[in-house]
Amino acid sequence: MSTETQVRTTRRALLTAAAGGAAALAVSAVIKPLPAAAAVAPMQTDTDNPASAPTGVSNSTADSDAFFGHGTGRGTGIDGSSVTGIGVFGVSSDTSTPGTNDRNTGVFGVAGDPTDVDWNTALTGVFGYAPFSPDSSTFATGAWGDSGDVGVYGSGGGVGVRGDGGLYGVLGQSWGQDTIGVVARGNLSATADTVGVPARALRVEGRAEFSRSGRTYVSAGKSSRTVGLAGCTSNTLVIAVLASSRAGRFVRAVVPTTGSFKIVLNQSVAKRTYVAWIAFTNPSNHLG
């Protein structure tokens, strides 16, 4: 089963409805009533149609589009802008269950063929889809948020942001020195502390993997070993424990330095002794 099929199946399960067929995209338009008596003039092509009141198109035929705009080449199909209001406003007012309406979606954006979207998008404010990128040097995005502050923000009564992926559920990446890819922050408010149940910043269900961790060994007759670690500094926090049972032996110290750290046992070992270690950044200065 392909990754794309797995994602579609997951979406169906979450929405408790079977996927829709390769149906044509239906667009719902909300037309606000005109204010009292406004002059009516026929719309013309190849020109701007100035108006002093809202202009709309209502279609009384069920399951039929109300309005469409098609651009040619790199032209824009529909362009909406506003000085202080909303540029484009999309609403699907039906809030029935996904089992009875699999397309009640406020804004539906597709880069590619709309009929490729053959799964349930019900009860979604904004849905974006893009196929796999044919260029291996880049990637396609269903939705892209960009800002000088927060690119994408999600808030919810249950989950603020959820990610489901064939490879990564959520990928966070930072740029530049002393930056952070993903921050997990619990609520540290006085209320949480008062009731004695402080919020947890991070919960891991299943296996956890740390790239700055590993297993090494101290050779027979030795009491220490130096391990190379890119980015390590004297401020890096390294924790190490014996991974072999050796009576009377233990890790006495771990001494980090630039590019490496040294594991020191309390005394030498008679045979090869394995040691497990993990390195963390010192939170006091974010170095290492």
LINJOPE-V801464 format. One record per residue. N is the residue number from 0. RES is the residue in one small letter. OMEGA is omega in whole degrees, -180 to 180 (* if undefined). NEAR is the number of other C-alpha atoms within 10 Angstrom. Layout:
BEGIN
n | res | omega | near
N | RES | OMEGA | NEAR
N | RES | OMEGA | NEAR
END
This chain:
BEGIN
n | res | omega | near
0 | m | -176 | 5
1 | s | 178 | 7
2 | t | -178 | 11
3 | e | 180 | 12
4 | t | 178 | 12
5 | q | 179 | 14
6 | v | -180 | 14
7 | r | 180 | 16
8 | t | 179 | 15
9 | t | -180 | 13
10 | r | 179 | 18
11 | r | -178 | 20
12 | a | -180 | 12
13 | l | -176 | 11
14 | l | 179 | 17
15 | t | 177 | 13
16 | a | 178 | 18
17 | a | -179 | 16
18 | a | 176 | 20
19 | g | 178 | 16
20 | g | 178 | 12
21 | a | -175 | 12
22 | a | 176 | 13
23 | a | -178 | 12
24 | l | 177 | 15
25 | a | -177 | 14
26 | v | 179 | 20
27 | s | 179 | 22
28 | a | 178 | 19
29 | v | -178 | 14
30 | i | 179 | 11
31 | k | -179 | 9
32 | p | 178 | 10
33 | l | 172 | 11
34 | p | -177 | 8
35 | a | -174 | 7
36 | a | 175 | 7
37 | a | -179 | 11
38 | a | -179 | 8
39 | v | 179 | 10
40 | a | 180 | 9
41 | p | 177 | 5
42 | m | -178 | 11
43 | q | 177 | 8
44 | t | 177 | 6
45 | d | 179 | 5
46 | t | 173 | 7
47 | d | 179 | 8
48 | n | -179 | 11
49 | p | -180 | 9
50 | a | 179 | 12
51 | s | 179 | 8
52 | a | -180 | 14
53 | p | 176 | 11
54 | t | -176 | 14
55 | g | 176 | 13
56 | v | 178 | 11
57 | s | 180 | 12
58 | n | -177 | 12
59 | s | 179 | 9
60 | t | -177 | 8
61 | a | 176 | 7
62 | d | 180 | 11
63 | s | -179 | 12
64 | d | 178 | 16
65 | a | -175 | 17
66 | f | 175 | 12
67 | f | 175 | 8
68 | g | -179 | 8
69 | h | 176 | 9
70 | g | 179 | 9
71 | t | -180 | 7
72 | g | 179 | 6
73 | r | 178 | 6
74 | g | -179 | 9
75 | t | 179 | 10
76 | g | 178 | 10
77 | i | -179 | 10
78 | d | 178 | 9
79 | g | 179 | 8
80 | s | 178 | 9
81 | s | 180 | 8
82 | v | -179 | 6
83 | t | -179 | 6
84 | g | -177 | 8
85 | i | -179 | 9
86 | g | 178 | 10
87 | v | -176 | 11
88 | f | -178 | 11
89 | g | -178 | 15
90 | v | 166 | 15
91 | s | -169 | 18
92 | s | 180 | 13
93 | d | 180 | 14
94 | t | 178 | 13
95 | s | -175 | 12
96 | t | 178 | 14
97 | p | 180 | 20
98 | g | -180 | 15
99 | t | 177 | 12
100 | n | -176 | 17
101 | d | -178 | 22
102 | r | 177 | 21
103 | n | -175 | 25
104 | t | -177 | 24
105 | g | 179 | 22
106 | v | -176 | 17
107 | f | -179 | 19
108 | g | -178 | 14
109 | v | 170 | 17
110 | a | -176 | 13
111 | g | -176 | 11
112 | d | -180 | 11
113 | p | -179 | 16
114 | t | 174 | 13
115 | d | -179 | 15
116 | v | -176 | 22
117 | d | 174 | 15
118 | w | -171 | 23
119 | n | 177 | 27
120 | t | -174 | 24
121 | a | 178 | 23
122 | l | 179 | 21
123 | t | 179 | 16
124 | g | 179 | 14
125 | v | 178 | 14
126 | f | 179 | 16
127 | g | -179 | 15
128 | y | 172 | 18
129 | a | 178 | 18
130 | p | 176 | 16
131 | f | 178 | 12
132 | s | 177 | 11
133 | p | -179 | 9
134 | d | -177 | 8
135 | s | -178 | 7
136 | s | 179 | 6
137 | t | -179 | 9
138 | f | 178 | 11
139 | a | 179 | 14
140 | t | 176 | 13
141 | g | 177 | 12
142 | a | -178 | 14
143 | w | 175 | 9
144 | g | -178 | 8
145 | d | -180 | 8
146 | s | 173 | 7
147 | g | 178 | 5
148 | d | -178 | 6
149 | v | -179 | 8
150 | g | 180 | 9
151 | v | 179 | 11
152 | y | 179 | 8
153 | g | 177 | 8
154 | s | -179 | 8
155 | g | 178 | 7
156 | g | 178 | 5
157 | g | -178 | 6
158 | v | 179 | 8
159 | g | 179 | 9
160 | v | 177 | 11
161 | r | 178 | 8
162 | g | 175 | 8
163 | d | -179 | 12
164 | g | 177 | 12
165 | g | 179 | 11
166 | l | 177 | 8
167 | y | 173 | 9
168 | g | 177 | 9
169 | v | 177 | 11
170 | l | 177 | 10
171 | g | -178 | 9
172 | q | 179 | 8
173 | s | -179 | 10
174 | w | 176 | 8
175 | g | -178 | 6
176 | q | 177 | 7
177 | d | 175 | 10
178 | t | -173 | 10
179 | i | -180 | 12
180 | g | -180 | 9
181 | v | 176 | 11
182 | v | 174 | 9
183 | a | -174 | 8
184 | r | 175 | 10
185 | g | 179 | 12
186 | n | -178 | 12
187 | l | -178 | 12
188 | s | 180 | 10
189 | a | -179 | 10
190 | t | -180 | 11
191 | a | 180 | 13
192 | d | -177 | 12
193 | t | -178 | 9
194 | v | 176 | 8
195 | g | 179 | 9
196 | v | -180 | 9
197 | p | 180 | 15
198 | a | 178 | 13
199 | r | -180 | 11
200 | a | -176 | 11
201 | l | 174 | 10
202 | r | -179 | 7
203 | v | 176 | 6
204 | e | -174 | 6
205 | g | -177 | 6
206 | r | 176 | 5
207 | a | -179 | 6
208 | e | 179 | 7
209 | f | -178 | 9
210 | s | 179 | 7
211 | r | 176 | 14
212 | s | -180 | 16
213 | g | -180 | 13
214 | r | 179 | 14
215 | t | 180 | 18
216 | y | 172 | 19
217 | v | -175 | 22
218 | s | 177 | 16
219 | a | -180 | 12
220 | g | -179 | 12
221 | k | 178 | 16
222 | s | -179 | 20
223 | s | 175 | 21
224 | r | 177 | 16
225 | t | -177 | 16
226 | v | 177 | 16
227 | g | 180 | 13
228 | l | 180 | 16
229 | a | 179 | 10
230 | g | 180 | 14
231 | c | 176 | 22
232 | t | 179 | 19
233 | s | 179 | 15
234 | n | -179 | 19
235 | t | 177 | 23
236 | l | -180 | 19
237 | v | 178 | 21
238 | i | -179 | 16
239 | a | 177 | 21
240 | v | 178 | 18
241 | l | 176 | 19
242 | a | 174 | 14
243 | s | -179 | 13
244 | s | 179 | 10
245 | r | -177 | 13
246 | a | 177 | 7
247 | g | -180 | 8
248 | r | 176 | 16
249 | f | 178 | 18
250 | v | -179 | 17
251 | r | -178 | 14
252 | a | 171 | 16
253 | v | -174 | 20
254 | v | 179 | 17
255 | p | 175 | 23
256 | t | -178 | 17
257 | t | 176 | 15
258 | g | -179 | 14
259 | s | 172 | 17
260 | f | -177 | 22
261 | k | 176 | 16
262 | i | -176 | 24
263 | v | 176 | 20
264 | l | -179 | 21
265 | n | 175 | 13
266 | q | -176 | 15
267 | s | -179 | 17
268 | v | -178 | 19
269 | a | 178 | 13
270 | k | -176 | 13
271 | r | -177 | 13
272 | t | -177 | 20
273 | y | -180 | 16
274 | v | 176 | 20
275 | a | -177 | 15
276 | w | 175 | 18
277 | i | -176 | 15
278 | a | 179 | 20
279 | f | 173 | 17
280 | t | 177 | 16
281 | n | -176 | 15
282 | p | -178 | 11
283 | s | -178 | 7
284 | n | 177 | 10
285 | h | 177 | 13
286 | l | 177 | 17
287 | g | * | 21
END
